[in-house]
Amino acid sequence: MTASLATEWLRETLLQAVIVAGPPMLAAVVLGVLVAILQAATQINDSAVAFAPKAIGVVISILVAGAWMLGRIEDFTRAVLVAVGQVGG
């Protein structure tokens, strides 16, 4: 395995991690901004109020996009295992 191939696999690994983590992170960010606006408007500054909607949003996004996320991880894992199998041959 050459250094450029290892770098390419590392880049692809990081890209897949960002893509798979995208839906839950996006849900958390959007809900966090909405809750922050609501808290600023109502002057309610309780950490539980900020945490609960984000946690629920992340769980819902995983339920909705979970199959797609798992499919991406499975495809990438298969590609890695095939590439590992070709290293010795």
C-alpha positions as CSV (number, residue, x, y, z in Angstrom):
1,M,0.0,0.0,0.0
2,T,1.4,3.3,-1.0
3,A,1.3,6.5,1.0
4,S,-1.1,8.1,-1.6
5,L,-3.5,5.2,-1.4
6,A,-3.4,5.3,2.4
7,T,-4.1,9.0,2.3
8,E,-7.0,8.4,-0.1
9,W,-8.6,5.9,2.2
10,L,-8.2,8.2,5.2
11,R,-9.8,11.0,3.2
12,E,-12.7,8.7,2.2
13,T,-13.1,7.6,5.8
14,L,-13.4,11.1,7.1
15,L,-15.8,12.0,4.3
16,Q,-18.0,9.1,5.1
17,A,-18.0,10.0,8.8
18,V,-19.1,13.6,8.0
19,I,-21.8,12.4,5.6
20,V,-23.2,9.8,8.0
21,A,-23.1,12.2,11.0
22,G,-24.7,15.0,8.9
23,P,-28.5,14.3,9.6
24,P,-28.2,14.1,13.4
25,M,-25.8,17.1,13.6
26,L,-28.0,19.2,11.3
27,A,-31.1,18.4,13.4
28,A,-29.2,19.3,16.6
29,V,-27.9,22.6,15.1
30,V,-31.3,23.7,13.7
31,L,-33.1,22.8,16.9
32,G,-30.4,24.5,19.0
33,V,-30.8,27.7,17.1
34,L,-34.6,27.6,17.3
35,V,-34.5,26.9,21.0
36,A,-31.9,29.7,21.6
37,I,-34.2,32.2,19.8
38,L,-37.2,31.0,21.8
39,Q,-35.1,31.2,25.1
40,A,-34.0,34.7,24.2
41,A,-37.5,35.8,23.4
42,T,-39.0,34.4,26.6
43,Q,-35.9,34.8,28.8
44,I,-36.2,31.2,30.0
45,N,-32.6,30.0,30.5
46,D,-32.9,26.4,31.7
47,S,-30.4,23.9,30.3
48,A,-33.0,21.2,30.3
49,V,-35.2,23.3,27.9
50,A,-32.2,23.5,25.5
51,F,-31.2,19.8,25.8
52,A,-34.5,18.0,25.4
53,P,-35.6,19.3,21.9
54,K,-32.1,18.6,20.6
55,A,-32.0,15.1,22.0
56,I,-35.5,14.3,20.6
57,G,-34.5,15.8,17.2
58,V,-31.3,13.7,17.0
59,V,-33.3,10.5,17.9
60,I,-35.9,11.3,15.3
61,S,-33.3,12.0,12.6
62,I,-31.6,8.7,13.4
63,L,-34.9,6.9,13.1
64,V,-35.7,8.6,9.8
65,A,-32.3,8.4,8.2
66,G,-30.9,5.4,10.1
67,A,-31.4,2.9,7.2
68,W,-29.7,5.2,4.8
69,M,-26.8,5.9,7.3
70,L,-26.4,2.1,7.9
71,G,-26.4,1.5,4.1
72,R,-23.5,4.1,3.6
73,I,-21.5,2.4,6.4
74,E,-22.1,-1.1,5.0
75,D,-21.0,0.0,1.5
76,F,-17.9,1.6,2.8
77,T,-17.0,-1.3,5.0
78,R,-17.4,-3.7,2.0
79,A,-15.2,-1.5,-0.1
80,V,-12.5,-1.4,2.6
81,L,-12.6,-5.2,3.1
82,V,-12.3,-5.7,-0.6
83,A,-9.3,-3.4,-0.7
84,V,-7.7,-5.1,2.2
85,G,-8.1,-8.4,0.5
86,Q,-6.4,-7.1,-2.6
87,V,-3.3,-5.8,-0.7
88,G,-1.7,-9.2,-0.3
89,G,-2.5,-10.3,-3.9
